[in-house]
Each structure stands twice: as structure tokens, then as C-alpha cells.
Amino acid sequence: MGILNVTPDSFSDGGRFAARGDALRQAEQMLMDGADIIDIGGESTRPGAPPVPLDEELERVIPLIETLRDANVPLSVDTYKPQVMREALAAGADLINDIWGFRQEGAVDAVRDSRCGLCVMHMLGEPQTMQRGEPSYGDVVDDVRTFLEARVSTLMEAGIARERISVDPGFGFGKAVVEHNYALLAQLPQTAPRPPAGARAFPILAGMSRKSMLGAVTGRAAQERVTASIAAAVCAAERGAAIVRVHDVAQTVDAMKVWAAVRDATRRG
């Protein structure tokens, strides 16, 4: 999943693709580099980021969906606002990626009757406050799984097919930088809701690209975390992630090809 932030204040690439032409060129480049999904975000969710007015987010996101919907690639929209969800789906979006886990009033109704995919993320608190103080858990892996199980149950009780749902443990969203994030990565399969007997596991999306959890162990600034981001993506894939959400598509695709070749050779052996 290639990240396309059309915002002026995202933590890693804020402002680079805010102009529509720049955003389209970046989307085209990510497709050439091998992205399987484009994730469009019109509001920064970095810690402390201010909310974006509805009209402004729509103006950033909807024209891009309308332009890219014939590009033969699934389009994801990173939003928690029900009205943005509705208009994004009407414009041709294929997946709604919600950091709030569809907890905003009207969010479930906005997606229930469509056929889009849904990504349910765990977040402790909210973007403005989630990293203040010391985020606290009994057991971070158990707590994240319990939250995701409850949200998935709510969606399914509303009539949403389980096949539409994927989950995201929410790296960096209300987690102690090293302690919680690396526990979640190390035990990634255990963060997902337990499926019924005989049912497939819920696909896991892992989004760690350029995040502070990588800077904490490398000492590098966001723009210098490409290698660390690739390492994190490979670790996630090794632990069963179905989707890795990244800024650096070409480099990650190359790394994944090598990892997959080793995996396949191991299975043959």
C-alpha cells in the first residue's frame, strides 16, 4: 500500500504532494514502482495534528479519487469522517482505512451498504493527545486484540461481511515508542481477532513507515528512515501481515521480492 498524503503537515512528507498535479505524479510513480493499493489521506494524523474541516478534506481527496479510479488499482481513503467515507465511495474508492475503527457516529452506516473493504485500526486516545504522558496498557497485545475484536463484532452485527474487514494494530497511535510498538510487531499475529474455527484469519495491515518507533532505535530523522522502514515491513510480512503501508514503494517492493523468494525456496525445501 503506497501512501499518498495530500496534506501540508504530515510528519514525513507534509506539503510535498499537496498540489494535485504533484499528487497525481506521485501516484503514477508508486504504481510504476509496484504498489498494489494507493492510500489517499487528506488529513494528517500525526501526534498533535489539528483536525481538518470537512470541506477542505473533501476538496483534497475526492478529485484524486475521480482521476485515479480508472488506473486499475484499488484506492483506499484514510479518513474517519462519515461524510468523507460516503463521498469517497461514491467517487470510486475501494477501501476505507479508519484510524478510529469506525467509532465516529454514522461511520458504520456510511460503509455498511457498500461493498468496499474496511480497515479497522486501534488507537488509544485521539491524534491531538494520544502521545501525551505515558500510554498505559495491561498487556498491549491483549488489549489491542480485545479492542479489534469488539470493533469487528460491531461491524459484523451491523451486517458487514467478515470478508470485507482487515485490521491494523495502530503502530504509533497511543503507544510507548519502543515498548509497545515492538511488542506489537514481535507478536503481530496475536494482535488480530481470533477467527471462528475453520474461518480465515483477518488480514493485518502494518503501517510503520518512517515512524518514530524506527527513529528511536536508529537515531535517524523521518526522512532518513527508509532502510529502517524496509526492515520493519519485512519483519511484518514475516509475521503474517497481508498489507504493508509504506512511503518508499520501489525499495520495499524489491525487499519483499527477495523475502518472498527465500520464503518460497524454504517451502520447496
C-alpha positions in Angstrom: 0.0 0.0 0.0 1.6 3.2 -1.2 1.0 6.3 1.0 -0.3 9.4 -0.8 -0.6 12.2 1.7 -2.3 15.3 0.2 -1.7 17.4 3.3 0.6 20.3 4.2 1.6 18.9 7.6 2.1 15.1 7.6 5.1 14.2 9.7 7.2 12.7 6.9 6.2 14.2 3.5 3.9 17.1 4.5 3.4 19.6 1.7 5.2 17.6 -1.0 2.1 16.3 -2.7 -0.5 18.9 -1.6 -0.8 20.2 -5.1 -3.0 18.0 -7.3 -0.5 17.6 -10.1 2.3 16.6 -7.7 -0.1 14.1 -6.0 -1.0 12.5 -9.4 2.6 12.2 -10.4 3.4 10.6 -7.1 0.5 8.1 -7.5 1.7 7.3 -11.0 5.3 6.8 -9.7 4.1 4.5 -7.0 2.1 2.4 -9.5 5.2 2.1 -11.7 7.2 1.1 -8.6 4.8 -1.8 -7.9 2.2 -0.5 -5.4 -0.9 -2.8 -5.2 -3.0 -0.2 -3.4 -2.9 3.6 -3.2 -3.9 5.1 0.2 -5.1 8.7 -0.1 -5.1 10.8 3.0 -6.4 14.4 3.2 -5.8 14.9 7.0 -2.6 14.4 8.9 -3.0 12.0 11.9 0.5 12.6 13.3 0.5 13.2 17.1 -0.8 16.7 17.9 -2.1 17.3 14.4 -5.1 19.7 14.3 -8.4 18.5 12.7 -9.1 19.5 9.1 -12.5 20.9 8.2 -14.8 18.6 6.3 -14.9 20.7 3.1 -11.2 21.0 3.0 -10.6 17.3 3.3 -13.2 16.6 0.6 -11.5 19.1 -1.7 -8.2 17.4 -1.2 -9.4 13.8 -1.6 -12.4 13.5 -4.0 -10.8 14.9 -7.2 -7.9 12.5 -6.8 -10.2 9.5 -6.5 -12.1 10.6 -9.6 -8.9 11.0 -11.5 -7.3 7.7 -10.3 -10.3 5.4 -10.3 -9.6 4.2 -13.8 -6.0 3.4 -13.0 -6.7 -0.2 -12.4 -5.5 -0.2 -8.8 -7.6 -0.3 -5.6 -8.0 3.1 -4.0 -8.0 3.4 -0.2 -9.1 6.5 1.7 -7.6 7.3 5.1 -10.4 9.0 6.9 -12.6 8.8 10.0 -15.3 11.2 8.8 -18.5 9.5 7.7 -19.3 12.2 5.1 -15.9 11.8 3.5 -16.4 8.0 3.5 -19.7 8.4 1.7 -18.4 10.8 -0.9 -15.2 8.8 -1.4 -17.2 5.6 -2.1 -19.5 7.5 -4.5 -16.4 8.7 -6.3 -15.0 5.2 -6.7 -12.9 4.4 -3.6 -12.5 0.7 -2.8 -11.4 0.7 0.8 -11.9 2.9 3.8 -8.9 3.0 6.2 -10.2 4.4 9.5 -7.8 5.2 12.4 -10.9 5.5 14.7 -12.0 2.0 13.9 -15.4 3.2 12.7 -16.3 4.6 16.1 -17.4 8.0 14.9 -21.2 8.5 14.9 -22.5 7.5 11.4 -19.3 5.7 10.3 -20.8 2.2 10.3 -23.9 3.5 8.4 -21.6 5.2 5.9 -20.0 2.0 4.8 -22.5 -0.8 5.6 -24.4 -0.9 2.4 -21.3 -0.6 0.1 -19.0 -3.5 -1.0 -15.8 -1.7 0.0 -13.1 -3.1 2.1 -12.7 -1.8 5.7 -9.5 -1.5 7.7 -10.2 -1.2 11.4 -7.3 0.4 13.4 -6.6 0.5 17.1 -5.9 3.9 18.6 -5.6 4.9 22.2 -6.9 8.4 22.7 -7.0 10.7 19.7 -4.4 12.3 17.4 -4.2 15.6 19.4 -3.5 13.8 22.7 -2.5 10.2 22.1 1.2 10.6 22.8 1.0 12.9 25.8 2.1 11.4 29.1 2.7 7.7 29.1 0.3 5.5 27.2 -0.7 2.6 29.5 -1.9 -0.9 28.9 -2.3 -4.1 31.0 -0.9 -6.1 28.1 -0.6 -4.2 24.9 -1.1 -7.2 22.6 -4.1 -8.5 24.5 -5.6 -5.0 24.8 -5.2 -4.3 21.1 -6.7 -7.6 20.2 -9.6 -7.1 22.6 -10.4 -3.7 21.1 -10.2 -5.0 17.5 -12.4 -8.0 18.4 -15.0 -5.6 19.7 -15.0 -3.4 16.7 -15.1 -6.3 14.3 -18.1 -7.7 16.2 -19.8 -4.4 15.9 -19.3 -4.2 12.2 -20.5 -7.8 11.6 -23.5 -7.3 13.8 -24.4 -4.4 11.5 -24.5 -6.8 8.6 -21.0 -6.2 7.2 -19.4 -9.4 5.8 -16.2 -10.5 7.6 -14.5 -10.9 4.2 -14.6 -7.1 3.9 -12.7 -6.5 7.1 -8.9 -6.1 7.8 -7.3 -4.9 11.0 -4.4 -2.7 12.0 -2.8 -2.7 15.4 -2.1 1.1 15.0 1.7 1.4 15.4 2.5 4.8 16.8 -1.1 5.6 17.7 -1.1 5.9 21.5 1.8 3.6 22.1 5.0 4.0 24.1 7.6 4.4 21.3 9.7 1.3 21.8 8.0 -0.8 24.4 4.5 -1.1 22.9 5.3 -0.8 19.2 7.9 -3.5 19.2 5.8 -5.9 21.3 3.1 -5.5 18.8 5.4 -6.2 15.9 7.0 -9.2 17.6 3.6 -10.7 18.3 1.8 -9.4 15.2 -0.4 -12.4 14.5 -1.7 -12.3 18.1 -3.0 -8.7 17.6 -5.7 -9.8 15.2 -9.2 -11.0 16.4 -9.4 -14.8 16.7 -11.4 -16.2 13.8 -14.1 -18.9 14.3 -13.0 -22.4 13.8 -12.4 -23.1 10.1 -12.6 -19.4 9.1 -9.7 -17.4 7.6 -7.7 -15.0 9.8 -8.5 -11.4 9.5 -5.8 -9.8 7.2 -3.4 -7.5 9.1 -2.3 -4.1 7.8 1.0 -2.9 9.2 1.9 0.8 8.9 5.3 1.6 10.4 6.9 3.6 7.5 9.3 6.3 8.8 7.6 6.4 12.2 9.2 7.5 15.5 9.5 3.8 16.6 12.1 3.5 14.0 13.9 6.7 14.9 14.0 5.6 18.5 16.3 2.6 17.7 18.2 4.1 14.7 18.6 7.7 15.9 17.6 8.9 12.4 15.2 11.7 11.4 12.0 10.8 9.5 13.4 11.4 6.0 16.4 9.1 6.9 14.4 6.1 8.0 14.0 4.4 4.6 16.2 1.4 5.4 14.6 1.0 8.8 11.1 1.2 7.3 12.0 -1.6 4.8 13.3 -3.7 7.6 10.1 -3.2 9.6 8.0 -4.1 6.5 9.9 -7.3 6.0 9.5 -8.1 9.7 5.8 -7.6 9.4 5.5 -9.7 6.3 7.5 -12.5 8.0 4.9 -12.3 10.9 1.9 -12.6 8.5 1.0 -9.0 7.6 -1.1 -9.1 4.4 -0.6 -5.4 3.7 2.3 -3.1 4.5 1.6 0.6 4.2 4.8 2.5 3.0 6.1 5.7 1.6 9.0 4.1 -0.2 7.3 1.7 -2.6 10.1 0.8 -5.0 12.6 -0.1 -2.3 10.0 -2.0 -0.3 8.8 -4.0 -3.3 12.4 -5.1 -4.0 12.9 -6.2 -0.4 9.6 -8.1 -0.5 10.6 -9.9 -3.7 13.8 -11.1 -2.0 11.9 -12.1 1.1 9.3 -13.9 -0.9 11.9 -15.8 -2.9 13.5 -17.0 0.3 10.1 -18.0 1.7 9.2 -19.9 -1.4 12.6 -21.7 -1.5 12.1 -22.7 2.1 8.7 -24.2 1.4 10.0 -26.1 -1.5 12.9 -27.4 0.6 
